Amino acid sequence: MAKCFEDGSFTRRTVLGGMAAGAALFPSIPGWGETSDVDVVIVGAGAAGIGAALALAKRNLTYRIFEGDTRVGGRALTDTQRLGEPFDIGCAWIHAAKPDNPFVQWADELGFEIAPHDLALNQLYYGQTLYSSLAVEDAEKDEKQIVELIERAATGRKDVKVSQLVPDWRKPMDAAALAIGPMDAGVDLDELSTCDRAALADYDPNYLVKDGYGALVKAVADRAGVTTAAKTGTQVTEIRYDGRSVVVTTEGASSGTTRAKAAIVTASVGALRQTPIKFTPSLPAPYMDAIDGLEMGLLAKIPLKIPGIGHYLNGIKPYDNVFDEEPRTGSVPSFAAKDIYFLAWPWNSDLMVGFVGGRFAWDLCTAPDAEAQAVAFAKERLADIFGADMPGKVTAALLTPWATSKWTHGAYSAASPGHCRARETLRRPLNDVVFFAGEAVAEKGMYATCSGAYESGMAAARKIAQTIGA
């Protein structure tokens, strides 16, 4: 398949070849476009699908929304049972939570309490060794240095591995690399595109949702009528398209075919790769290359409930951000290291929430008896911070399931080195009737966010309205 050069550009042969192939793949199909069941088919009832449905309804366009899972919300999901209090299995932070962020507005309208959370590092452990506040400050300086190097390389259009830009791996530079890679992008730095990371938006300010971000998204879906309209338990298996319309085939609870003037595909790139929808004609090579170039990163959560604990033990306060890194030897980078980040006592709760990312997260989350192993690992590292008796005080715990979910195959997208333009490719409508939406194609650097997914769905709906003259 086509690859980018270091500067991120496609070869002339690749582009022209893709255009020629695309022309051949777009024949007019007799009888299509004459009638339709609905104006638009939406594939997926996550944040992007919800945003698309709202925008279509506002323009008096009809839609049918199919969701393979048995619920709406996608990667926004709040559990209220297993830990005895609301916990976000999926997205938890409203990133870039400014007044124009749609979920800040929805939280205000729907009565959800939100509160700011500064993601700056507060505590840094190497095994049982607590590093000084000076080391924490140094880690933050190192993170800024890496970001500056990323931006400089991107300006020079060098889409290399971010790991190549790290000047050394001394402590606490490795903590900065951990923050930027596994704990942010969900991939290790040797798998992360420099240009893609440089294009990432400034996520500040970040807000948490007291009753759960997933609960907020579900409330938006309820208000929009998506919860009742969505055909859940229904998988889209094929999308046939020409230049005028689409025919969508489904299996499951609502099996059959639906004709529409256009389709909005919001499935994750992981699902498109691992549980593919058949496109007829086949997707042109640039689209296939873009899907292959957007890996699914993994950030998994391991919340531990510890009732009755004093929330200022060892100087760790509610909302503190604690890195506990696997002790290293020498200055060689350690990819897939057994590192964990803890969010301490959010909302002054009894939860110490562990996060693992990148290769180590994949290894942990796909192992036999993964949840038991993950909880045991988090307890072991909890002992580094609070002492050997603390794991015995944990009364409930879980492991988030995105590594093994057939509807996501990961948490969110990260472009591989050499594929910095993959998102741009997928933002282009396919023959003006198939549109891609979701966090992977969110604009303004808001990929990997719920609000970015939501707004990408709305943007796709607006483009369709313009195309069909609504």
Secondary structure as the mmCIF struct_conf table of DSSP 4:
data_model
#
loop_
_struct_conf.conf_type_id
_struct_conf.id
_struct_conf.beg_label_comp_id
_struct_conf.beg_label_asym_id
_struct_conf.beg_label_seq_id
_struct_conf.end_label_comp_id
_struct_conf.end_label_asym_id
_struct_conf.end_label_seq_id
TURN_TY1_P TURN_TY1_P1 GLU A 6 ASP A 7
BEND BEND1 GLY A 8 GLY A 8
HELX_LH_PP_P HELX_LH_PP_P1 SER A 9 THR A 11
HELX_RH_AL_P HELX_RH_AL_P1 ARG A 12 ALA A 24
TURN_TY1_P TURN_TY1_P2 LEU A 25 LEU A 25
TURN_TY1_P TURN_TY1_P3 PRO A 30 GLY A 33
BEND BEND2 GLU A 34 GLU A 34
BEND BEND3 ASP A 37 ASP A 37
STRN STRN1 VAL A 38 VAL A 43
STRN STRN2 GLY A 46 GLY A 46
HELX_RH_AL_P HELX_RH_AL_P2 ALA A 47 LYS A 58
TURN_TY1_P TURN_TY1_P4 ARG A 59 ASN A 60
STRN STRN3 TYR A 63 GLU A 67
BEND BEND4 GLY A 68 VAL A 72
STRN STRN4 GLY A 73 GLY A 73
TURN_TY1_P TURN_TY1_P5 GLY A 74 ARG A 75
STRN STRN5 THR A 78 ASP A 79
BEND BEND5 GLN A 81 GLN A 81
TURN_TY1_P TURN_TY1_P6 ARG A 82 LEU A 83
BEND BEND6 GLY A 84 GLU A 85
STRN STRN6 PHE A 87 ASP A 88
BEND BEND7 ILE A 89 GLY A 90
STRN STRN7 TRP A 93 ILE A 94
TURN_TY1_P TURN_TY1_P7 HIS A 95 ALA A 96
TURN_TY1_P TURN_TY1_P8 PRO A 99 ASP A 100
HELX_RH_AL_P HELX_RH_AL_P3 PRO A 102 LEU A 110
TURN_TY1_P TURN_TY1_P9 GLY A 111 GLY A 111
STRN STRN8 ILE A 114 PRO A 116
BEND BEND8 ALA A 120 ALA A 120
STRN STRN9 GLN A 123 TYR A 126
TURN_TY1_P TURN_TY1_P10 GLY A 127 GLN A 128
STRN STRN10 THR A 129 LEU A 130
HELX_LH_PP_P HELX_LH_PP_P2 TYR A 131 SER A 132
HELX_RH_AL_P HELX_RH_AL_P4 SER A 133 THR A 155
TURN_TY1_P TURN_TY1_P11 GLY A 156 ARG A 157
STRN STRN11 LYS A 161 LYS A 161
HELX_RH_3T_P HELX_RH_3T_P1 VAL A 162 LEU A 165
BEND BEND9 PRO A 167 PRO A 167
TURN_TY1_P TURN_TY1_P12 LYS A 171 PRO A 172
HELX_RH_AL_P HELX_RH_AL_P5 MET A 173 ILE A 180
HELX_RH_PI_P HELX_RH_PI_P1 GLY A 181 ALA A 185
BEND BEND10 GLY A 186 VAL A 187
HELX_RH_3T_P HELX_RH_3T_P2 LEU A 189 GLU A 191
BEND BEND11 LEU A 192 LEU A 192
STRN STRN12 SER A 193 SER A 193
HELX_RH_AL_P HELX_RH_AL_P6 THR A 194 ALA A 198
TURN_TY1_P TURN_TY1_P13 ALA A 199 ALA A 199
BEND BEND12 PRO A 205 PRO A 205
STRN STRN13 TYR A 207 VAL A 209
TURN_TY1_P TURN_TY1_P14 LYS A 210 ASP A 211
HELX_RH_AL_P HELX_RH_AL_P7 TYR A 213 ALA A 224
TURN_TY1_P TURN_TY1_P15 GLY A 225 GLY A 225
HELX_RH_AL_P HELX_RH_AL_P8 VAL A 226 ALA A 229
STRN STRN14 LYS A 231 THR A 232
TURN_TY1_P TURN_TY1_P16 GLY A 233 GLY A 233
STRN STRN15 THR A 234 TYR A 241
BEND BEND13 GLY A 243 ARG A 244
STRN STRN16 VAL A 246 GLY A 252
TURN_TY1_P TURN_TY1_P17 ALA A 253 SER A 254
STRN STRN17 GLY A 256 VAL A 265
HELX_RH_AL_P HELX_RH_AL_P9 VAL A 269 GLN A 274
BEND BEND14 THR A 275 THR A 275
HELX_LH_PP_P HELX_LH_PP_P3 PRO A 276 ILE A 277
STRN STRN18 LYS A 278 THR A 280
BEND BEND15 PRO A 281 PRO A 281
HELX_LH_PP_P HELX_LH_PP_P4 SER A 282 PRO A 284
HELX_RH_AL_P HELX_RH_AL_P10 ALA A 285 GLY A 293
STRN STRN19 LEU A 294 GLY A 297
STRN STRN20 LEU A 299 LYS A 305
TURN_TY1_P TURN_TY1_P18 PRO A 307 GLY A 308
TURN_TY1_P TURN_TY1_P19 HIS A 311 TYR A 312
HELX_RH_3T_P HELX_RH_3T_P3 LEU A 313 GLY A 315
TURN_TY1_P TURN_TY1_P20 PRO A 318 TYR A 319
STRN STRN21 ASN A 321 GLU A 325
HELX_LH_PP_P HELX_LH_PP_P5 GLU A 326 PRO A 327
TURN_TY1_P TURN_TY1_P21 GLY A 330 SER A 331
TURN_TY1_P TURN_TY1_P22 PHE A 335 ALA A 336
STRN STRN22 ILE A 340 ALA A 344
HELX_RH_3T_P HELX_RH_3T_P4 PRO A 346 ASN A 348
BEND BEND16 ASP A 350 ASP A 350
STRN STRN23 LEU A 351 GLY A 357
HELX_RH_AL_P HELX_RH_AL_P11 GLY A 358 CYS A 365
TURN_TY1_P TURN_TY1_P23 THR A 366 THR A 366
BEND BEND17 ALA A 367 ALA A 367
TURN_TY1_P TURN_TY1_P24 PRO A 368 ASP A 369
HELX_RH_AL_P HELX_RH_AL_P12 ALA A 370 PHE A 386
TURN_TY1_P TURN_TY1_P25 ALA A 388 ASP A 389
HELX_RH_3T_P HELX_RH_3T_P5 MET A 390 LYS A 393
STRN STRN24 ALA A 396 ALA A 397
TURN_TY1_P TURN_TY1_P26 TRP A 402 THR A 404
TURN_TY1_P TURN_TY1_P27 LYS A 406 THR A 408
BEND BEND18 HIS A 409 ALA A 411
STRN STRN25 TYR A 412 ALA A 415
HELX_LH_PP_P HELX_LH_PP_P6 SER A 416 SER A 416
TURN_TY1_P TURN_TY1_P28 PRO A 417 GLY A 418
TURN_TY1_P TURN_TY1_P29 CYS A 420 ARG A 421
HELX_RH_AL_P HELX_RH_AL_P13 ALA A 422 ARG A 427
BEND BEND19 ARG A 428 ARG A 428
STRN STRN26 LEU A 430 LEU A 430
TURN_TY1_P TURN_TY1_P30 ASN A 431 VAL A 433
STRN STRN27 VAL A 434 PHE A 436
BEND BEND20 GLY A 438 GLY A 438
HELX_RH_3T_P HELX_RH_3T_P6 GLU A 439 VAL A 441
BEND BEND21 GLU A 443 GLU A 443
TURN_TY1_P TURN_TY1_P31 LYS A 444 GLY A 445
TURN_TY1_P TURN_TY1_P32 TYR A 447 ALA A 448
BEND BEND22 THR A 449 THR A 449
HELX_RH_AL_P HELX_RH_AL_P14 CYS A 450 THR A 467
TURN_TY1_P TURN_TY1_P33 ILE A 468 GLY A 469
#
